[in-house]
Amino acid sequence: MSDENYGRFSQKMLPIWVILGICVFVLIGRLFLLQVVNTEQYATLSDKNRIRMISMPAKRGTIYDANMKELATSKPVFSVALASSEIKDKENLAKNLAEILAPWNITEEDIIDTITTHARSYEPVVLKRLQYDEGLEVVTLIEESREKLPGVMILEEPMRYYPYGSLAGHIIGTVGKIGTDEQNLVDNYGYSINDWVGKTGIEKAMERFTVNNKDIGLRGKKGVKTVEVNANHQLVDTRSQQDPVSGNSLVLTIDADVQAAMEKAMEETIALLQEKYPKARAGSGVLINVKTGAVIAMVSYPYLDPNDFANGLSNDKVDYYMNNNDKPLFNRSVAGAYPPGSTFKMVTLTAALMSGKITEDTRITCTPSAWVDPKAICPRAHGSVNMYEALAVSCNNFFQDIALMATAEELYKAGWEYGLGHVTGIELPGEVSGLLPDAEWKANRFTGREAYWRPYDTYYMSMGQGYNMVTPLQLCNYVATIANGGYNMRPYLVSKVLNPDGETIYEKQPVVNNQVEATAEQMAQVRKAMRAVAQPGGSAYSLFRNFPIEVAAKTGTAQTGLVADDPNKDYHGIFVAFAPYDDPEVAFAGIIEYGYHGGSSAGLVCKAVFEKYFGLNEEPIPTELPESME
């Protein structure tokens, strides 16, 4: 290229070079501005920033008693959580965090184990929940040490709280962190590994409650918050937030005042019994509205306090709940099966009346000469008795004879119609069916001669011994069926479900499980026989002698049937009753393990509960065991 051409080319390229130079200058200036002048500002917005989706736990619905007293609610707590995906040096993090959480016995090993066993690294896992006051101090310490605690998050969430402590503990139930056996909830219902769910009682039964394909249970709907944090894991901004929705609330049929009276009477009665019967350490009582099946009170002793489980069972509570021979976790009311003893005799009487083999005028003579093997003997010779006199004094001979007249098949039929031998259908988990034996059951259970139903099986079944087993709830519902004229209602605990605005979205309607095929006259005769038990000469007369309301009752002293027990010394005390006699409202059933006589054990609880329910003067549990007529 000639000099002349080169000059012309240079002149044409000059503007381009100027433009390029300006671009380079602007680029260098921009880089200087970003990397030097605004380094700190833009470091916050660098690729080290994190956008986090934080789940916001929903408050569980409140549980109320029938008078809208709060039995279960929630209070705020702080949760220390770990976001495993952001933790690069878990040993160093564990060392720093363990120093802060040392007062709660959380070690470096605990933290490392939580990180390494957490399969869903994208999902924060809660390490420890702290009460609000103590949590504030921990939050402060963690925020001051943010640079040394990458991946540590502080979440505020609701924790279950039970204002009345152990009151109705077995009914309300407990909550706990979701377990490996509940993976179905995580996979199918949107739960996470941090969630707390109902483990027992109503808390479990109503965790998810579906009506018309709509879930209206205690569980709420989670919220979600999208936040931005900086390189030091500190909150920069909240991008968006969808608030959680509280779960639906429950109104129970339980009357907290009556429940408290029953619990107090049960505890005091057992303490009294232990002076004479050291093995009397546990029991159960149930009170039911005979017209609807609504459970007004239900007690299982020893008691449990759901608050002990609301934040995980502490070491000092483990021994009481897990290593206690008296089994405080065991809900005896629905899961305990006991021989009914003489309280079964109303079944026998009903069967005999329905069979047409006896009338109210039928008399049977009870003398030692009548106690022929294989019949059981009577505690005393009662002479000639009709059905009213026989039930009043609990004459074994009378009921054995009429049972053989009616046949074992009729006994079984009447017992089944009364609700024995199968679950009642109450909402509580863990209900057992008890046992109402018959020839088919025995044939499948035994071999050889014992595989056949024998007269002695009928004799012992007629008195509530032998193979018979009932739960306290079944026993109470059977007595309620007698009281209401033969309608076996389905017991229930949940009266209403309320949405978060307090509107009723579900209301329980009474359900008839079954109806006894006895006539109205025959049912009235059974009730009259129970009334005789609490009248002069009856085994419960001393207990209700001056009671202002007419009570119908039956006492029971049942051999435990346990191999290790002495059949001549170890008896459960059982008592059933309903009141008022003329227009029944409530039925009671109580069992005190090794309480011996029903009238002087569970009968004391019944009297205290009736006093409370009917608004009478409440007399204290006696300081000495009353004389029993059993």
C-alpha positions as CSV (number, residue, x, y, z in Angstrom):
1,M,0.0,0.0,0.0
2,S,1.3,3.5,-1.0
3,D,1.8,6.2,1.6
4,E,-1.1,8.1,-0.1
5,N,-3.5,5.2,0.2
6,Y,-2.4,4.4,3.7
7,G,-3.1,8.0,4.8
8,R,-6.6,7.8,3.3
9,F,-7.3,4.5,5.1
10,S,-6.1,5.9,8.4
11,Q,-8.4,8.9,8.1
12,K,-11.3,6.6,7.5
13,M,-10.5,4.3,10.5
14,L,-10.0,7.2,13.0
15,P,-13.6,7.5,14.0
16,I,-13.8,3.7,14.6
17,W,-10.7,3.8,16.8
18,V,-12.2,6.7,18.7
19,I,-15.4,4.8,19.3
20,L,-13.5,1.6,20.4
21,G,-11.4,3.7,22.7
22,I,-14.5,5.3,24.3
23,C,-16.0,1.8,24.8
24,V,-12.9,0.5,26.4
25,F,-12.7,3.5,28.7
26,V,-16.4,3.1,29.7
27,L,-15.8,-0.7,30.3
28,I,-12.8,-0.1,32.4
29,G,-14.6,2.6,34.4
30,R,-17.5,0.3,35.0
31,L,-15.3,-2.5,36.2
32,F,-13.5,0.0,38.5
33,L,-16.9,1.1,39.8
34,L,-18.1,-2.5,40.4
35,Q,-14.9,-3.9,41.8
36,V,-13.5,-1.0,43.8
37,V,-16.0,1.7,44.5
38,N,-19.1,-0.5,45.1
39,T,-17.4,-3.8,46.1
40,E,-19.3,-4.3,49.3
41,Q,-22.6,-3.4,47.8
42,Y,-22.4,-5.7,44.9
43,A,-20.8,-8.5,46.8
44,T,-24.3,-8.8,48.5
45,L,-25.8,-9.3,45.0
46,S,-23.1,-11.6,43.8
47,D,-23.4,-15.2,42.8
48,K,-22.8,-16.1,46.4
49,N,-26.3,-14.8,47.3
50,R,-29.0,-17.3,48.1
51,I,-32.7,-17.2,47.4
52,R,-34.4,-19.3,50.0
53,M,-37.9,-20.7,50.1
54,I,-38.8,-21.0,53.8
55,S,-41.7,-23.1,54.9
56,M,-43.9,-21.4,57.5
57,P,-45.6,-23.9,59.8
58,A,-49.3,-23.5,60.4
59,K,-50.8,-23.4,63.8
60,R,-52.8,-26.6,64.7
61,G,-56.4,-26.1,65.5
62,T,-57.5,-25.5,69.1
63,I,-59.2,-28.2,71.1
64,Y,-62.0,-27.1,73.4
65,D,-64.2,-28.9,75.9
66,A,-68.0,-28.8,75.7
67,N,-68.0,-25.4,77.4
68,M,-65.3,-23.9,75.1
69,K,-62.5,-24.1,77.6
70,E,-59.2,-24.5,75.8
71,L,-57.7,-27.9,76.3
72,A,-55.1,-27.7,73.6
73,T,-53.7,-24.6,71.9
74,S,-50.3,-23.4,70.6
75,K,-47.6,-20.9,71.7
76,P,-44.7,-19.5,69.7
77,V,-41.2,-21.1,69.9
78,F,-37.9,-20.6,68.1
79,S,-36.4,-23.5,66.1
80,V,-32.8,-23.9,65.3
81,A,-32.6,-25.5,61.8
82,L,-29.8,-26.6,59.5
83,A,-29.8,-26.1,55.7
84,S,-27.4,-28.9,54.8
85,S,-26.8,-27.8,51.3
86,E,-25.1,-24.7,52.5
87,I,-22.8,-26.4,55.0
88,K,-19.3,-27.1,53.5
89,D,-17.3,-27.7,56.7
90,K,-19.7,-29.6,59.0
91,E,-17.1,-30.3,61.7
92,N,-16.3,-26.7,62.2
93,L,-20.0,-25.7,62.1
94,A,-20.8,-28.4,64.6
95,K,-18.1,-27.1,67.0
96,N,-19.3,-23.5,66.8
97,L,-23.0,-24.4,67.2
98,A,-22.5,-26.9,69.9
99,E,-21.0,-24.2,72.1
100,I,-24.2,-22.2,71.9
101,L,-26.5,-25.2,72.4
102,A,-24.5,-26.8,75.2
103,P,-27.1,-26.0,77.9
104,W,-29.5,-28.3,76.0
105,N,-27.0,-31.2,75.9
106,I,-26.7,-30.9,72.1
107,T,-23.2,-32.2,71.2
108,E,-21.0,-31.8,68.1
109,E,-21.8,-35.5,67.3
110,D,-25.5,-34.8,67.5
111,I,-25.2,-31.9,65.0
112,I,-23.0,-33.9,62.6
113,D,-25.3,-36.8,62.7
114,T,-28.3,-34.5,61.9
115,I,-26.4,-33.1,58.9
116,T,-25.2,-36.4,57.5
117,T,-28.4,-38.4,58.0
118,H,-30.6,-35.7,56.4
119,A,-31.4,-37.0,53.0
120,R,-33.2,-33.9,51.7
121,S,-30.3,-31.4,51.8
122,Y,-32.4,-28.7,50.2
123,E,-34.9,-28.9,53.0
124,P,-33.9,-27.3,56.4
125,V,-34.1,-29.8,59.3
126,V,-34.9,-28.6,62.8
127,L,-32.3,-29.4,65.3
128,K,-33.8,-27.9,68.5
129,R,-37.0,-26.1,69.4
130,L,-36.7,-23.6,72.2
131,Q,-39.3,-21.9,74.4
132,Y,-39.8,-18.3,73.3
133,D,-37.9,-16.6,76.3
134,E,-34.9,-18.9,76.2
135,G,-34.9,-18.8,72.4
136,L,-34.4,-15.1,72.3
137,E,-31.0,-15.4,73.9
138,V,-30.0,-18.2,71.5
139,V,-31.2,-16.1,68.5
140,T,-29.0,-13.3,69.6
141,L,-25.9,-15.5,70.0
142,I,-26.4,-17.1,66.6
143,E,-26.9,-13.7,64.9
144,E,-23.7,-12.4,66.5
145,S,-21.8,-15.5,65.1
146,R,-23.4,-15.6,61.6
147,E,-20.1,-15.8,59.8
148,K,-19.1,-19.0,61.7
149,L,-22.5,-20.6,61.3
150,P,-23.3,-21.0,57.6
151,G,-26.4,-23.0,57.0
152,V,-27.9,-22.3,60.4
153,M,-31.4,-20.9,60.3
154,I,-33.8,-19.5,63.0
155,L,-37.4,-20.3,62.4
156,E,-40.4,-19.1,64.5
157,E,-43.2,-21.6,64.7
158,P,-46.1,-22.6,66.9
159,M,-45.6,-25.4,69.5
160,R,-48.5,-27.4,71.1
161,Y,-49.5,-26.3,74.6
162,Y,-52.0,-27.8,77.0
163,P,-53.2,-25.3,79.5
164,Y,-54.7,-27.9,81.9
165,G,-51.7,-30.2,81.9
166,S,-52.6,-33.8,82.4
167,L,-56.4,-33.2,82.4
168,A,-57.9,-35.6,79.8
169,G,-54.4,-36.4,78.6
170,H,-55.2,-39.8,77.2
171,I,-58.2,-38.3,75.3
172,I,-56.5,-35.3,73.9
173,G,-53.3,-37.3,73.1
174,T,-49.8,-36.2,72.2
175,V,-47.9,-34.8,69.3
176,G,-44.4,-35.7,68.1
177,K,-42.0,-35.2,65.2
178,I,-43.0,-37.1,62.1
179,G,-41.4,-40.5,62.1
180,T,-40.0,-42.9,59.6
181,D,-43.2,-45.0,59.9
182,E,-45.2,-41.9,58.7
183,Q,-43.4,-41.5,55.3
184,N,-46.8,-41.8,53.7
185,L,-47.6,-38.3,55.0
186,V,-44.5,-36.9,53.5
187,D,-45.0,-38.6,50.1
188,N,-48.7,-38.0,49.7
189,Y,-50.0,-35.2,51.9
190,G,-47.4,-32.5,51.7
191,Y,-45.8,-33.1,55.1
192,S,-42.1,-32.5,55.7
193,I,-39.6,-34.1,58.0
194,N,-39.8,-31.1,60.3
195,D,-43.5,-31.4,60.9
196,W,-45.1,-32.4,64.2
197,V,-48.1,-34.6,64.0
198,G,-50.6,-36.2,66.3
199,K,-49.3,-39.4,67.7
200,T,-52.1,-40.5,70.1
201,G,-55.6,-39.7,71.1
202,I,-57.7,-37.0,69.4
203,E,-54.5,-35.3,68.2
204,K,-53.8,-38.4,66.0
205,A,-57.4,-39.3,65.1
206,M,-58.2,-35.7,64.0
207,E,-54.9,-34.9,62.4
208,R,-56.5,-35.4,59.0
209,F,-60.3,-35.7,59.1
210,T,-62.1,-36.0,55.8
211,V,-65.7,-35.2,55.3
212,N,-67.1,-35.3,51.7
213,N,-63.6,-35.6,50.4
214,K,-62.5,-32.4,52.2
215,D,-59.9,-32.5,54.8
216,I,-61.1,-30.5,57.9
217,G,-58.7,-31.8,60.5
218,L,-56.4,-30.2,63.0
219,R,-53.6,-29.7,60.6
220,G,-53.3,-26.3,59.1
221,K,-52.0,-25.2,55.7
222,K,-48.4,-24.1,55.6
223,G,-47.3,-20.8,54.3
224,V,-44.1,-20.0,52.3
225,K,-41.7,-17.1,52.4
226,T,-39.2,-16.3,49.7
227,V,-36.2,-14.5,51.2
228,E,-32.8,-13.3,50.0
229,V,-29.7,-13.7,52.2
230,N,-26.2,-12.4,51.7
231,A,-22.9,-14.2,51.5
232,N,-22.8,-14.2,55.3
233,H,-26.2,-15.9,55.4
234,Q,-27.9,-12.8,56.8
235,L,-31.4,-11.8,55.7
236,V,-31.3,-9.1,53.0
237,D,-34.9,-9.0,51.8
238,T,-38.2,-10.8,51.8
239,R,-39.2,-11.3,48.2
240,S,-42.7,-12.7,48.8
241,Q,-44.8,-14.3,51.5
242,Q,-47.9,-16.5,51.6
243,D,-49.1,-16.7,55.2
244,P,-50.0,-20.0,56.8
245,V,-53.6,-20.9,57.5
246,S,-54.5,-22.3,61.0
247,G,-56.0,-25.7,61.3
248,N,-59.6,-26.3,62.2
249,S,-60.6,-26.4,65.8
250,L,-62.5,-29.1,67.7
251,V,-65.2,-28.9,70.3
252,L,-65.2,-32.0,72.4
253,T,-68.1,-33.6,74.3
254,I,-65.9,-33.6,77.4
255,D,-66.9,-31.4,80.3
256,A,-63.6,-30.3,81.8
257,D,-65.1,-29.8,85.3
258,V,-66.6,-33.3,85.4
259,Q,-63.4,-34.7,83.9
260,A,-61.4,-33.1,86.7
261,A,-63.7,-34.4,89.4
262,M,-63.4,-38.0,88.0
263,E,-59.6,-37.7,87.8
264,K,-59.4,-36.4,91.4
265,A,-61.7,-39.1,92.7
266,M,-59.8,-41.8,90.9
267,E,-56.4,-40.7,92.2
268,E,-57.7,-40.3,95.8
269,T,-59.5,-43.6,95.7
270,I,-56.5,-45.5,94.5
271,A,-54.3,-43.9,97.1
272,L,-56.9,-45.0,99.8
273,L,-57.0,-48.6,98.4
274,Q,-53.3,-49.0,98.4
275,E,-53.3,-49.0,102.2
276,K,-55.1,-52.3,102.1
277,Y,-54.4,-53.5,98.6
278,P,-50.9,-52.4,97.5
279,K,-51.4,-53.7,94.0
280,A,-54.2,-51.2,93.4
281,R,-52.3,-48.8,91.3
282,A,-54.3,-48.2,88.1
283,G,-57.8,-47.7,86.9
284,S,-60.3,-46.3,84.4
285,G,-63.6,-44.6,84.4
286,V,-66.1,-43.4,81.7
287,L,-69.2,-41.3,81.9
288,I,-71.6,-41.3,78.8
289,N,-74.7,-39.4,77.9
290,V,-77.1,-42.3,77.5
291,K,-79.3,-40.6,74.9
292,T,-76.6,-39.5,72.4
293,G,-73.5,-41.5,73.2
294,A,-71.5,-38.4,73.9
295,V,-68.6,-39.1,76.3
296,I,-68.7,-36.5,79.1
297,A,-65.6,-37.8,81.0
298,M,-63.1,-40.5,80.4
299,V,-60.2,-41.3,82.7
300,S,-57.2,-43.6,82.5
301,Y,-54.9,-43.7,85.5
302,P,-51.9,-43.2,85.9
303,Y,-52.2,-39.9,83.9
304,L,-50.1,-38.5,81.2
305,D,-49.3,-34.8,80.5
306,P,-49.3,-34.1,76.8
307,N,-47.0,-31.1,77.5
308,D,-44.2,-33.6,78.3
309,F,-44.3,-34.6,74.6
310,A,-44.9,-31.2,72.9
311,N,-41.2,-30.5,72.5
312,G,-39.9,-34.0,72.6
313,L,-39.7,-36.2,75.7
314,S,-37.0,-35.0,78.1
315,N,-34.6,-37.4,79.8
316,D,-36.2,-36.9,83.2
317,K,-39.6,-38.0,81.8
318,V,-38.4,-41.1,80.0
319,D,-38.3,-43.3,83.0
320,Y,-41.9,-42.4,84.1
321,Y,-43.4,-43.0,80.7
322,M,-41.2,-45.8,79.2
323,N,-40.0,-47.8,82.2
324,N,-43.0,-47.7,84.4
325,N,-44.8,-51.0,85.2
326,D,-48.1,-49.0,85.6
327,K,-47.9,-48.0,81.9
328,P,-49.0,-44.3,82.0
329,L,-49.1,-44.3,78.1
330,F,-51.7,-47.0,78.1
331,N,-55.2,-45.8,77.6
332,R,-57.1,-48.3,79.7
333,S,-60.5,-46.9,78.8
334,V,-60.4,-48.1,75.2
335,A,-57.3,-50.5,75.1
336,G,-57.6,-52.2,78.4
337,A,-59.6,-55.5,78.4
338,Y,-60.9,-56.8,81.7
339,P,-63.2,-59.6,83.0
340,P,-66.6,-57.8,83.7
341,G,-67.4,-59.9,86.7
342,S,-70.9,-59.5,88.1
343,T,-71.6,-56.4,85.9
344,F,-72.2,-58.9,83.1
345,K,-75.3,-60.3,84.9
346,M,-77.6,-57.8,83.2
347,V,-76.7,-59.5,79.9
348,T,-77.6,-62.8,81.4
349,L,-80.9,-61.5,82.7
350,T,-81.7,-59.9,79.3
351,A,-81.0,-63.2,77.5
352,A,-83.1,-65.2,79.9
353,L,-86.1,-62.7,79.6
354,M,-85.8,-62.7,75.8
355,S,-85.7,-66.5,75.6
356,G,-89.0,-66.6,77.5
357,K,-87.6,-69.1,80.0
358,I,-88.2,-66.8,83.0
359,T,-90.4,-63.9,84.1
360,E,-90.2,-61.5,86.9
361,D,-92.1,-64.0,89.1
362,T,-89.5,-66.8,88.6
363,R,-87.8,-67.8,91.8
364,I,-84.7,-69.9,92.3
365,T,-83.4,-71.3,95.6
366,C,-79.8,-70.6,96.5
367,T,-78.5,-73.0,99.1
368,P,-75.2,-74.9,99.3
369,S,-77.0,-78.0,98.0
370,A,-77.6,-76.1,94.8
371,W,-74.0,-75.3,94.3
372,V,-73.2,-78.6,92.5
373,D,-70.0,-79.0,90.5
374,P,-69.3,-77.6,87.9
375,K,-71.3,-74.6,89.1
376,A,-69.5,-71.8,91.0
377,I,-70.5,-71.4,94.6
378,C,-72.3,-68.3,96.0
379,P,-70.6,-66.1,98.7
380,R,-73.6,-66.9,100.9
381,A,-76.9,-68.8,100.8
382,H,-79.6,-66.3,99.6
383,G,-82.6,-68.6,99.8
384,S,-85.4,-68.2,97.4
385,V,-84.9,-65.1,95.2
386,N,-86.4,-63.6,92.1
387,M,-84.5,-61.6,89.5
388,Y,-84.7,-58.3,91.4
389,E,-83.5,-59.8,94.7
390,A,-80.9,-61.9,92.8
391,L,-79.3,-58.9,91.1
392,A,-79.5,-56.8,94.3
393,V,-77.4,-59.3,96.2
394,S,-75.5,-60.6,93.1
395,C,-76.6,-64.3,93.6
396,N,-74.3,-66.4,91.4
397,N,-76.5,-69.4,91.7
398,F,-79.6,-67.6,90.2
399,F,-77.7,-66.3,87.2
400,Q,-76.0,-69.6,86.5
401,D,-79.3,-71.4,86.5
402,I,-81.1,-68.9,84.2
403,A,-78.1,-68.9,81.8
404,L,-78.4,-72.6,81.3
405,M,-82.1,-72.2,80.7
406,A,-81.5,-69.5,78.1
407,T,-78.5,-71.3,76.5
408,A,-75.1,-70.0,75.7
409,E,-76.2,-68.9,72.3
410,E,-78.8,-66.5,73.8
411,L,-76.1,-65.1,76.1
412,Y,-73.8,-64.4,73.2
413,K,-76.6,-62.8,71.2
414,A,-77.6,-60.5,74.0
415,G,-74.0,-59.6,74.8
416,W,-73.3,-58.8,71.1
417,E,-76.4,-56.6,70.8
418,Y,-75.3,-54.7,73.9
419,G,-72.0,-53.9,72.1
420,L,-69.7,-56.4,73.8
421,G,-67.1,-58.3,71.8
422,H,-66.6,-55.6,69.2
423,V,-65.3,-52.1,69.0
424,T,-67.7,-49.2,69.7
425,G,-66.4,-47.1,66.9
426,I,-65.2,-44.1,69.0
427,E,-62.8,-41.8,67.3
428,L,-59.8,-42.7,69.5
429,P,-57.1,-44.9,68.0
430,G,-56.1,-48.2,69.7
431,E,-59.6,-49.4,70.7
432,V,-59.7,-53.1,71.2
433,S,-62.7,-55.4,70.8
434,G,-62.6,-57.3,74.1
435,L,-63.9,-60.8,74.0
436,L,-67.4,-62.3,73.9
437,P,-66.8,-66.1,73.6
438,D,-69.0,-68.7,72.0
439,A,-68.7,-72.3,70.9
440,E,-67.0,-71.4,67.6
441,W,-64.4,-69.2,69.3
442,K,-63.6,-72.0,71.7
443,A,-63.3,-74.6,69.0
444,N,-60.8,-72.4,67.2
445,R,-58.9,-71.6,70.4
446,F,-58.4,-75.0,72.0
447,T,-57.9,-78.6,71.2
448,G,-59.1,-81.9,72.7
449,R,-61.9,-81.8,75.3
450,E,-61.4,-78.1,75.9
451,A,-62.4,-77.3,72.3
452,Y,-66.1,-78.0,73.1
453,W,-68.4,-75.7,74.9
454,R,-69.3,-77.1,78.3
455,P,-72.0,-76.3,80.8
456,Y,-69.3,-74.8,83.1
457,D,-68.5,-72.3,80.3
458,T,-72.1,-71.1,80.3
459,Y,-72.0,-70.9,84.1
460,Y,-68.9,-68.8,84.3
461,M,-69.9,-66.7,81.3
462,S,-73.2,-65.9,83.1
463,M,-71.2,-64.3,86.0
464,G,-68.8,-62.3,83.8
465,Q,-65.9,-64.7,84.4
466,G,-64.4,-67.4,82.2
467,Y,-63.2,-65.9,78.9
468,N,-65.2,-62.7,78.9
469,M,-63.2,-59.5,78.5
470,V,-64.6,-55.9,78.1
471,T,-63.1,-52.4,77.9
472,P,-64.3,-49.8,80.4
473,L,-65.8,-47.9,77.4
474,Q,-67.8,-51.0,76.2
475,L,-69.0,-51.6,79.8
476,C,-70.2,-48.0,80.1
477,N,-71.9,-48.1,76.7
478,Y,-73.6,-51.4,77.6
479,V,-75.1,-49.8,80.7
480,A,-76.1,-46.7,78.7
481,T,-78.0,-49.1,76.4
482,I,-79.9,-50.6,79.3
483,A,-80.7,-47.0,80.6
484,N,-82.0,-45.7,77.3
485,G,-84.3,-48.7,76.5
486,G,-82.0,-50.8,74.3
487,Y,-80.4,-48.4,71.8
488,N,-76.7,-49.1,71.6
489,M,-75.3,-45.7,70.6
490,R,-71.9,-45.1,69.1
491,P,-69.8,-43.2,71.7
492,Y,-68.1,-40.1,70.4
493,L,-65.8,-37.3,71.6
494,V,-65.8,-34.7,68.8
495,S,-69.0,-32.7,68.9
496,K,-68.1,-30.0,66.3
497,V,-65.4,-28.8,64.0
498,L,-64.9,-25.1,63.6
499,N,-63.0,-23.3,60.8
500,P,-60.4,-20.6,61.7
501,D,-63.1,-18.0,61.7
502,G,-65.0,-19.9,64.3
503,E,-67.8,-21.1,62.0
504,T,-69.2,-24.6,62.4
505,I,-68.3,-26.7,59.4
506,Y,-69.1,-30.1,60.9
507,E,-71.4,-31.3,63.6
508,K,-71.7,-34.8,64.9
509,Q,-75.1,-36.5,64.8
510,P,-75.8,-39.4,67.2
511,V,-75.5,-42.8,65.6
512,V,-77.3,-46.0,66.7
513,N,-74.8,-49.0,66.4
514,N,-77.5,-51.6,67.3
515,Q,-80.7,-52.2,69.1
516,V,-81.3,-54.9,71.6
517,E,-84.2,-57.2,70.6
518,A,-85.8,-57.2,74.0
519,T,-89.2,-55.7,74.5
520,A,-89.7,-52.3,76.3
521,E,-91.1,-54.2,79.2
522,Q,-88.1,-56.5,79.5
523,M,-85.7,-53.6,79.3
524,A,-87.7,-51.9,82.1
525,Q,-87.4,-55.0,84.2
526,V,-83.6,-55.0,83.8
527,R,-83.5,-51.4,84.9
528,K,-85.7,-52.2,87.9
529,A,-83.3,-55.0,88.9
530,M,-80.4,-52.5,88.7
531,R,-82.3,-50.1,90.8
532,A,-82.7,-52.8,93.5
533,V,-78.9,-52.9,93.8
534,A,-78.9,-49.4,95.2
535,Q,-81.9,-49.9,97.5
536,P,-82.0,-51.4,101.0
537,G,-80.4,-54.9,100.9
538,G,-78.6,-54.2,97.7
539,S,-74.8,-54.3,97.3
540,A,-74.6,-50.6,96.5
541,Y,-77.1,-49.3,99.1
542,S,-74.5,-48.2,101.6
543,L,-72.9,-46.1,98.9
544,F,-76.0,-44.3,97.8
545,R,-78.1,-44.5,100.9
546,N,-78.6,-40.8,101.3
547,F,-78.1,-39.8,97.7
548,P,-80.8,-37.3,96.6
549,I,-81.0,-38.8,93.1
550,E,-82.2,-42.3,92.4
551,V,-79.4,-44.4,91.1
552,A,-79.4,-47.8,89.4
553,A,-76.2,-49.8,89.7
554,K,-74.3,-53.0,89.7
555,T,-71.2,-54.0,91.7
556,G,-68.5,-56.4,90.5
557,T,-65.6,-58.3,92.0
558,A,-63.8,-60.0,89.2
559,Q,-60.9,-62.5,89.3
560,T,-58.1,-61.1,87.2
561,G,-57.5,-64.3,85.3
562,L,-53.8,-63.6,85.2
563,V,-51.5,-66.6,85.8
564,A,-49.3,-64.8,88.3
565,D,-52.3,-63.7,90.5
566,D,-53.9,-65.4,93.4
567,P,-57.5,-66.3,92.4
568,N,-58.6,-66.0,96.0
569,K,-57.0,-62.6,96.7
570,D,-56.5,-60.7,93.5
571,Y,-59.7,-59.1,92.2
572,H,-60.5,-56.1,90.1
573,G,-63.1,-53.7,91.6
574,I,-65.8,-52.9,89.0
575,F,-68.8,-50.6,89.3
576,V,-71.5,-49.5,86.8
577,A,-74.5,-47.2,87.3
578,F,-76.9,-44.9,85.6
579,A,-79.0,-42.0,86.9
580,P,-81.5,-40.6,87.4
581,Y,-83.4,-44.0,87.5
582,D,-86.8,-42.6,86.2
583,D,-85.3,-40.5,83.3
584,P,-81.7,-41.6,82.8
585,E,-79.2,-39.0,81.6
586,V,-75.8,-40.5,82.2
587,A,-74.2,-43.9,82.6
588,F,-70.9,-44.7,84.4
589,A,-68.5,-47.6,84.4
590,G,-65.3,-47.8,86.4
591,I,-62.6,-50.4,87.0
592,I,-59.8,-50.2,89.5
593,E,-57.2,-52.9,89.0
594,Y,-56.8,-55.0,92.2
595,G,-59.4,-52.8,93.9
596,Y,-61.2,-55.9,95.2
597,H,-64.8,-54.8,95.8
598,G,-66.4,-52.7,93.1
599,G,-68.7,-50.8,95.6
600,S,-65.8,-49.7,97.8
601,S,-63.4,-48.9,94.9
602,A,-64.8,-47.7,91.5
603,G,-68.1,-47.0,93.3
604,L,-66.5,-44.2,95.2
605,V,-65.4,-42.6,91.9
606,C,-68.9,-43.0,90.5
607,K,-70.5,-41.3,93.5
608,A,-68.0,-38.3,93.2
609,V,-68.7,-38.0,89.5
610,F,-72.5,-38.1,89.9
611,E,-72.2,-35.4,92.6
612,K,-70.3,-33.1,90.2
613,Y,-72.5,-33.8,87.2
614,F,-75.8,-33.2,89.0
615,G,-74.5,-30.2,90.9
616,L,-74.8,-31.8,94.4
617,N,-72.7,-31.2,97.5
618,E,-69.4,-32.9,96.8
619,E,-68.4,-35.1,99.6
620,P,-64.7,-36.0,100.0
621,I,-63.4,-39.5,99.3
622,P,-63.5,-41.2,102.8
623,T,-60.3,-41.7,104.7
624,E,-61.3,-45.3,105.4
625,L,-62.7,-47.9,103.0
626,P,-66.4,-48.2,103.4
627,E,-68.0,-51.5,104.3
628,S,-69.0,-53.5,101.2
629,M,-72.0,-55.7,100.9
630,E,-70.6,-57.8,98.0
